Amino acid sequence: MTNTNTQPGAAPATGNTEKEQEMYAAGLEMGEANAKNNAAIRNGVPAGWKLVPIEPTETMVVCGFESRPDPVFSKPEEWEAFDAMTGCQQAAHKARLCYAAMLDASPAAPGVSTVEDKPAAYLTLDEDGSPCMLFFDVVEARAYCEVGEEPEALWRRPASTAGDAQDAVRYRSFRKALTRMDTTWLDRVGAALEALGLDPDDDVLPTAEQVDAAFDAARAALSAPRAEQGERDA
């Protein structure tokens, strides 16, 4: 709960020890240093640029491959526009799509900022538990809390993990199948679930891992003919 007798910008309430006063000042300095550090990190990657791994991840490769236009999976207008291009135009178009898809699927660079692993801010609450004041330093936020209370830590949304990226690939395949009523893809998923020992007539629901495996199997089975066609076209 926020101490309403403390004015914003003031030192901690009277009664704090000299050591606590020093900690308060040190907290303000650390908050300023952290802000400068974050700014330096952000300035290290100019706008319009992105850090990516030297060797692409499996998810990046899959997304890049699946970005190429396809007469079955692409929207009709997209395929018609692609089909009307010359050979050189098609090659350039596929390269741009592949590049964009791989960039979108690239993971966040590890260890870019240790500061980012800390809470982004701290929120004090009023007597009713409603949000009151926002601070970027925990020591400063504690100065506005009652004795024995802690401000609420606010965290940044975590960067996507490799598992999240793989889930995104599965979702895109599922979305394509639904928007185009692609029964072939859905049949492949059903066959994969049956291969895992699941009978659609039973009341046993598949686990999350089994659904992931079925989606991956369906996508791999449908991608194989496209890969063979690409090798013949090369």
C-alpha positions in Angstrom: 0.0 0.0 0.0 1.4 3.4 -0.9 2.4 5.8 1.8 0.4 8.9 0.8 2.4 11.2 3.1 5.4 10.8 1.0 5.7 13.4 -1.9 6.9 12.2 -5.3 10.6 13.0 -5.8 11.3 13.3 -2.0 13.7 11.2 0.0 12.3 8.2 1.9 10.0 9.0 4.8 11.4 10.4 8.1 12.6 7.7 10.4 14.6 5.8 7.8 18.2 5.2 8.8 21.2 6.8 7.1 21.9 3.5 5.5 18.5 3.4 4.0 18.9 6.9 2.7 22.1 5.9 1.0 20.4 2.9 -0.5 17.7 5.1 -1.8 20.2 7.4 -3.5 22.2 4.4 -4.8 19.0 3.0 -6.3 18.3 6.2 -8.2 21.8 6.1 -9.6 21.5 2.5 -10.6 18.2 3.2 -12.3 19.8 6.0 -14.4 22.7 3.7 -15.2 20.4 0.9 -16.3 18.5 3.3 -18.6 21.7 4.5 -20.2 22.9 0.9 -20.6 19.6 -0.1 -22.3 19.8 3.0 -24.6 23.4 2.0 -25.6 22.2 -1.6 -26.4 19.4 -0.3 -28.5 21.6 2.1 -30.3 23.9 -0.9 -31.2 21.3 -2.1 -33.7 20.1 0.7 -36.0 16.5 1.0 -36.9 15.6 -1.4 -39.8 18.3 -3.9 -38.8 18.1 -7.1 -36.8 20.5 -9.5 -35.0 20.2 -13.0 -36.5 22.2 -16.2 -36.0 25.0 -16.9 -38.5 23.6 -20.4 -38.9 19.8 -20.5 -39.4 17.7 -22.5 -37.0 15.5 -25.3 -38.1 12.5 -23.2 -37.7 14.0 -20.4 -39.8 14.7 -22.9 -42.6 11.2 -24.4 -42.5 9.6 -21.0 -42.5 11.8 -19.9 -45.4 11.0 -23.0 -47.4 7.2 -22.7 -46.8 7.1 -19.1 -47.8 7.5 -20.0 -51.5 4.3 -19.6 -53.6 2.4 -22.8 -54.1 -0.6 -23.6 -56.3 -2.3 -25.4 -53.4 -1.3 -23.5 -50.3 -1.1 -20.0 -51.6 -4.1 -17.7 -52.0 -5.5 -17.9 -55.6 -4.6 -14.2 -56.3 -1.1 -14.6 -55.0 -0.5 -17.7 -57.1 -1.9 -16.1 -60.2 0.3 -13.1 -59.8 3.4 -15.3 -59.2 2.5 -17.6 -62.1 2.4 -14.6 -64.5 6.0 -13.6 -63.6 9.0 -14.5 -65.7 11.5 -17.0 -64.4 13.8 -14.3 -63.1 11.0 -12.4 -61.5 9.8 -15.6 -59.8 13.3 -16.3 -58.5 13.7 -12.8 -57.0 10.2 -12.9 -55.5 10.8 -16.3 -53.8 14.1 -14.9 -52.5 12.4 -11.9 -50.9 9.7 -14.1 -49.4 12.2 -16.5 -48.0 14.4 -13.8 -46.5 11.4 -12.1 -44.8 10.0 -15.4 -43.4 13.4 -16.4 -42.0 13.9 -13.0 -40.4 10.5 -13.2 -38.8 11.3 -16.7 -37.4 14.7 -15.8 -36.1 15.2 -16.2 -32.3 16.2 -13.3 -30.1 19.9 -12.9 -29.6 20.9 -14.5 -26.3 22.6 -12.4 -23.6 22.1 -9.1 -25.4 21.2 -7.3 -22.1 21.3 -8.5 -18.6 19.3 -5.5 -17.6 16.3 -6.8 -19.6 16.2 -9.8 -17.3 15.0 -7.6 -14.5 11.5 -6.2 -14.0 10.8 -3.3 -16.3 9.1 -1.3 -13.6 7.5 -1.4 -10.2 3.9 -0.5 -9.3 2.7 0.7 -5.9 -0.9 0.1 -4.8 -3.3 2.1 -2.8 -5.4 0.9 0.1 -7.9 -0.8 -2.2 -5.1 -2.6 -4.1 -5.6 -0.5 -7.1 -2.5 0.8 -9.1 -1.2 4.0 -7.7 2.3 5.1 -8.8 4.8 3.7 -11.3 8.6 3.6 -10.7 11.6 2.3 -12.6 13.7 1.6 -9.5 12.7 -0.8 -6.8 14.4 1.2 -4.0 12.5 4.3 -5.0 9.2 2.4 -5.2 9.7 0.9 -1.7 10.0 4.4 -0.3 6.3 4.9 -1.1 5.2 1.6 0.4 4.1 0.9 4.0 6.6 -1.0 6.2 6.6 -4.7 5.3 5.0 -4.2 1.9 6.6 -4.6 -1.5 5.8 -2.9 -4.8 4.5 -5.1 -7.6 7.1 -6.0 -10.2 6.1 -5.5 -13.8 7.9 -7.7 -16.4 8.5 -7.2 -20.1 6.9 -9.8 -22.3 9.5 -12.5 -22.7 11.1 -13.0 -26.1 9.9 -15.9 -28.2 11.6 -19.1 -27.6 12.4 -21.8 -30.2 9.3 -23.7 -29.0 7.2 -20.7 -29.6 8.5 -20.3 -33.1 7.8 -24.0 -33.8 4.3 -23.5 -32.5 3.9 -20.5 -34.8 4.8 -22.8 -37.8 2.2 -25.3 -36.7 -0.4 -22.7 -36.4 0.3 -21.2 -39.8 -0.1 -24.7 -41.3 -3.4 -25.2 -39.4 -4.6 -21.7 -40.4 -3.9 -22.4 -44.1 -5.8 -25.7 -44.0 -8.9 -24.1 -42.3 -9.0 -21.0 -44.6 -8.8 -23.2 -47.7 -10.8 -26.2 -46.3 -7.7 -28.3 -47.1 -9.1 -31.7 -46.2 -5.8 -33.4 -47.3 -3.9 -31.7 -44.4 -6.7 -32.5 -41.9 -6.7 -36.1 -43.1 -2.9 -36.3 -42.6 -3.3 -35.0 -39.0 -6.0 -37.6 -38.4 -3.8 -40.4 -39.8 -0.9 -39.3 -37.7 -3.0 -39.3 -34.5 -4.2 -42.8 -35.4 -0.6 -43.9 -36.0 0.1 -42.8 -32.4 -2.6 -45.2 -31.2 -5.5 -42.8 -30.9 -8.8 -43.9 -32.2 -11.2 -41.0 -33.1 -14.1 -43.2 -31.9 -12.6 -43.4 -28.4 -13.2 -40.8 -25.7 -9.4 -40.5 -25.1 -8.2 -37.0 -26.0 -4.7 -36.5 -27.4 -2.0 -34.8 -25.3 -0.4 -31.6 -26.4 2.7 -33.5 -27.4 0.7 -35.9 -29.6 -1.1 -33.0 -31.3 2.3 -31.3 -32.0 3.7 -34.6 -33.4 0.6 -35.0 -35.7 0.9 -31.5 -37.0 4.6 -31.9 -37.7 4.0 -35.2 -39.5 1.2 -33.7 -41.6 3.3 -30.7 -42.6 6.4 -32.9 -43.4 4.3 -35.3 -45.5 2.8 -32.4 -47.6 6.2 -30.6 -47.8 8.0 -33.7 -49.3 6.3 -33.5 -52.7 7.1 -29.8 -52.9 10.8 -30.4 -52.0 11.0 -33.1 -54.7 9.4 -30.7 -57.2 11.9 -28.0 -56.2 14.8 -30.4 -56.8 13.5 -31.2 -60.3 13.0 -27.5 -61.1 16.6 -26.6 -59.9 
